[in-house]
Amino acid sequence: MKTIHAVFLNDGAWFVARCLDLPVTTQGKTLAAAKKNLQEAVELYLETWGGASKFRAAKEVYLTSMEVAA
């Protein structure tokens, strides 16, 4: 078993799920569906690319808001 870091965003219609440790993004109509889909997508990514033995999650993840000029 591996632990990943993920962020889930709700755009009003869908929950978008992004893995912060791997280039994997998916979605679901509910938070539970998005979590399940992300788990499956990460497992498929690791199986396909053979990175399971080399995979190392970030030690710490910080989530914050920032203002930028638009």
N, CA, C and O of each residue as an XYZ file, in Angstrom:
280
protein
N       0.829     -1.182      0.000
C       0.000      0.000      0.000
C       0.878      1.251      0.000
O       1.906      1.304      0.675
N       0.462      2.235     -0.753
C       1.136      3.526     -0.821
C       0.160      4.603     -0.378
O      -1.048      4.461     -0.566
N       0.659      5.651      0.193
C      -0.162      6.812      0.553
C       0.139      7.924     -0.434
O       1.302      8.227     -0.700
N      -0.907      8.532     -0.977
C      -0.731      9.655     -1.892
C      -1.355     10.900     -1.276
O      -2.159     10.816     -0.348
N      -0.974     12.042     -1.802
C      -1.575     13.310     -1.417
C      -2.472     13.740     -2.578
O      -2.083     13.648     -3.742
N      -3.658     14.204     -2.251
C      -4.610     14.589     -3.290
C      -5.360     15.837     -2.875
O      -5.476     16.147     -1.690
N      -5.866     16.547     -3.865
C      -6.722     17.699     -3.629
C      -7.988     17.495     -4.462
O      -7.935     17.004     -5.590
N      -9.119     17.880     -3.886
C     -10.410     17.723     -4.545
C     -11.070     19.091     -4.635
O     -11.199     19.794     -3.633
N     -11.484     19.463     -5.832
C     -12.118     20.756     -6.079
C     -13.531     20.511     -6.593
O     -13.742     19.621     -7.417
N     -14.492     21.282     -6.121
C     -15.858     21.165     -6.617
C     -16.146     22.369     -7.486
O     -16.108     23.504     -7.012
N     -16.435     22.131     -8.765
C     -16.719     23.242     -9.673
C     -18.220     23.502     -9.801
O     -18.644     24.288    -10.649
N     -19.014     22.853     -8.972
C     -20.467     23.035     -9.015
C     -21.182     21.824     -9.576
O     -22.253     21.456     -9.094
N     -20.603     21.201    -10.588
C     -21.213     20.024    -11.199
C     -20.391     18.764    -10.946
O     -20.943     17.667    -10.859
N     -19.089     18.918    -10.831
C     -18.178     17.782    -10.691
C     -17.177     18.040     -9.573
O     -16.903     19.187     -9.221
N     -16.643     16.977     -9.028
C     -15.485     17.052     -8.144
C     -14.271     16.658     -8.976
O     -14.228     15.562     -9.535
N     -13.298     17.534     -9.059
C     -12.062     17.261     -9.789
C     -11.043     16.794     -8.768
O     -10.832     17.451     -7.749
N     -10.408     15.659     -9.038
C      -9.449     15.049     -8.112
C      -8.070     15.067     -8.741
O      -7.882     14.573     -9.853
N      -7.098     15.640     -8.029
C      -5.722     15.707     -8.521
C      -4.776     15.091     -7.511
O      -4.808     15.412     -6.323
N      -3.933     14.198     -8.008
C      -2.877     13.634     -7.180
C      -1.732     14.640     -7.176
O      -1.337     15.132     -8.232
N      -1.202     14.946     -6.009
C      -0.109     15.910     -5.910
C       1.260     15.263     -6.064
O       2.265     15.962     -6.193
N       1.309     13.942     -6.052
C       2.573     13.217     -6.136
C       2.856     12.666     -7.530
O       4.001     12.356     -7.859
N       1.828     12.545     -8.334
C       1.949     11.976     -9.684
C       1.101     12.813    -10.642
O       0.180     13.502    -10.203
N       1.394     12.765    -11.930
C       0.597     13.539    -12.889
C      -0.716     12.828    -13.223
O      -0.915     12.372    -14.349
N      -1.607     12.740    -12.233
C      -2.877     12.033    -12.413
C      -4.014     12.938    -11.947
O      -3.988     13.457    -10.831
N      -5.014     13.124    -12.813
C      -6.198     13.917    -12.508
C      -7.413     13.168    -13.027
O      -7.357     12.551    -14.091
N      -8.508     13.218    -12.287
C      -9.747     12.588    -12.708
C     -10.905     13.368    -12.110
O     -10.696     14.446    -11.554
N     -12.121     12.847    -12.210
C     -13.282     13.551    -11.679
C     -14.368     12.568    -11.287
O     -14.280     11.376    -11.581
N     -15.393     13.081    -10.620
C     -16.554     12.283    -10.259
C     -17.706     13.203     -9.928
O     -17.496     14.360     -9.564
N     -18.918     12.702    -10.050
C     -20.110     13.503     -9.739
C     -20.229     13.784     -8.251
O     -20.815     14.789     -7.850
N     -19.668     12.887     -7.422
C     -19.666     13.072     -5.973
C     -18.226     12.991     -5.474
O     -17.337     12.530     -6.189
N     -18.008     13.447     -4.236
C     -16.668     13.358     -3.660
C     -16.234     11.902     -3.549
O     -15.084     11.574     -3.844
N     -17.133     11.038     -3.131
C     -16.807      9.609     -3.010
C     -16.428      9.014     -4.361
O     -15.489      8.222     -4.447
N     -17.142      9.385     -5.408
C     -16.828      8.881     -6.751
C     -15.482      9.401     -7.228
O     -14.710      8.665     -7.843
N     -15.196     10.672     -6.947
C     -13.912     11.252     -7.353
C     -12.760     10.561     -6.629
O     -11.720     10.301     -7.234
N     -12.935     10.260     -5.336
C     -11.895      9.557     -4.583
C     -11.655      8.171     -5.161
O     -10.509      7.765     -5.355
N     -12.730      7.445     -5.438
C     -12.608      6.101     -6.012
C     -11.927      6.161     -7.373
O     -11.041      5.358     -7.666
N     -12.340      7.110     -8.200
C     -11.750      7.245     -9.536
C     -10.268      7.600     -9.452
O      -9.468      7.101    -10.243
N      -9.894      8.459     -8.499
C      -8.490      8.821     -8.358
C      -7.668      7.623     -7.890
O      -6.565      7.396     -8.387
N      -8.192      6.866     -6.950
C      -7.485      5.674     -6.487
C      -7.229      4.719     -7.652
O      -6.116      4.219     -7.816
N      -8.257      4.468     -8.457
C      -8.116      3.581     -9.607
C      -7.134      4.142    -10.631
O      -6.323      3.405    -11.191
N      -7.210      5.448    -10.870
C      -6.326      6.075    -11.858
C      -4.865      6.026    -11.411
O      -3.977      5.779    -12.227
N      -4.613      6.256    -10.130
C      -3.239      6.192     -9.614
C      -2.718      4.763     -9.697
O      -1.578      4.542    -10.104
N      -3.538      3.798     -9.317
C      -3.113      2.397     -9.403
C      -2.792      2.011    -10.841
O      -1.798      1.330    -11.093
N      -3.624      2.440    -11.785
C      -3.374      2.158    -13.193
C      -2.103      2.849    -13.672
O      -1.319      2.261    -14.417
N      -1.895      4.089    -13.250
C      -0.677      4.814    -13.621
C       0.560      4.064    -13.137
O       1.501      3.854    -13.903
N       0.558      3.664    -11.875
C       1.723      2.961    -11.320
C       1.932      1.606    -11.997
O       3.068      1.191    -12.228
N       0.842      0.925    -12.310
C       0.942     -0.371    -13.000
C       1.467     -0.190    -14.424
O       2.319     -0.953    -14.880
N       0.960      0.811    -15.112
C       1.324      1.043    -16.515
C       2.758      1.533    -16.660
O       3.494      1.066    -17.530
N       3.153      2.468    -15.813
C       4.470      3.075    -15.934
C       5.518      2.401    -15.062
O       6.685      2.794    -15.087
N       5.127      1.400    -14.297
C       6.082      0.635    -13.506
C       6.782      1.429    -12.428
O       7.901      1.097    -12.038
N       6.145      2.461    -11.948
C       6.799      3.321    -10.978
C       6.503      2.990     -9.533
O       6.939      3.711     -8.635
N       5.769      1.912     -9.285
C       5.367      1.604     -7.908
C       6.565      1.418     -6.985
O       6.529      1.845     -5.831
N       7.622      0.788     -7.478
C       8.785      0.553     -6.617
C       9.608      1.819     -6.412
O      10.320      1.932     -5.414
N       9.526      2.774     -7.340
C      10.291      4.017     -7.257
C       9.476      5.164     -6.655
O      10.024      6.218     -6.332
N       8.162      4.953     -6.506
C       7.265      6.011     -6.057
C       7.591      6.469     -4.643
O       7.711      5.659     -3.724
N       7.731      7.776     -4.484
C       7.935      8.363     -3.162
C       7.049      9.594     -3.053
O       7.226     10.564     -3.789
N       6.117      9.549     -2.150
C       5.226     10.688     -1.945
C       5.989     11.827     -1.275
O       7.013     11.613     -0.627
N       5.474     13.024     -1.443
C       6.056     14.180     -0.773
C       5.988     13.974      0.740
O       5.042     13.373      1.249
N       6.987     14.470      1.446
C       6.989     14.326      2.903
C       5.939     15.215      3.550
O       5.283     14.806      4.507
N       5.777     16.424      3.034
C       4.793     17.358      3.566
C       4.136     18.097      2.412
O       4.777     18.389      1.402
N       2.870     18.393      2.570
C       2.122     19.150      1.566
C       1.420     20.298      2.276
O       0.780     20.099      3.309
N       1.539     21.487      1.725
C       0.887     22.668      2.273
C      -0.077     23.204      1.229
O       0.276     23.314      0.055
N      -1.267     23.530      1.638
C      -2.260     24.092      0.735
C      -2.592     25.487      1.228
O      -2.920     25.673      2.400
N      -2.509     26.461      0.346
C      -2.770     27.843      0.727
C      -3.403     28.590     -0.433
O      -3.440     28.085     -1.555
N      -3.890     29.763     -0.175
C      -4.424     30.644     -1.215
C      -3.448     31.788     -1.434
O      -2.777     32.234     -0.503
N      -3.376     32.260     -2.674
C      -2.500     33.368     -2.997
C      -3.228     34.295     -3.958
O      -4.059     33.853     -4.752
N      -2.912     35.578     -3.882
C      -3.463     36.532     -4.847
C      -2.434     36.769     -5.944
O      -1.237     36.870     -5.676
N      -2.909     36.857     -7.169
C      -2.038     37.141     -8.310
C      -2.684     38.238     -9.151
O      -3.906     38.386     -9.151
N      -1.871     39.000     -9.862
C      -2.390     40.039    -10.746
C      -3.027     39.361    -11.960
O      -2.444     38.459    -12.562
N      -4.202     39.802    -12.298
C      -4.881     39.205    -13.457
C      -5.174     40.259    -14.505
O      -5.741     39.948    -15.552
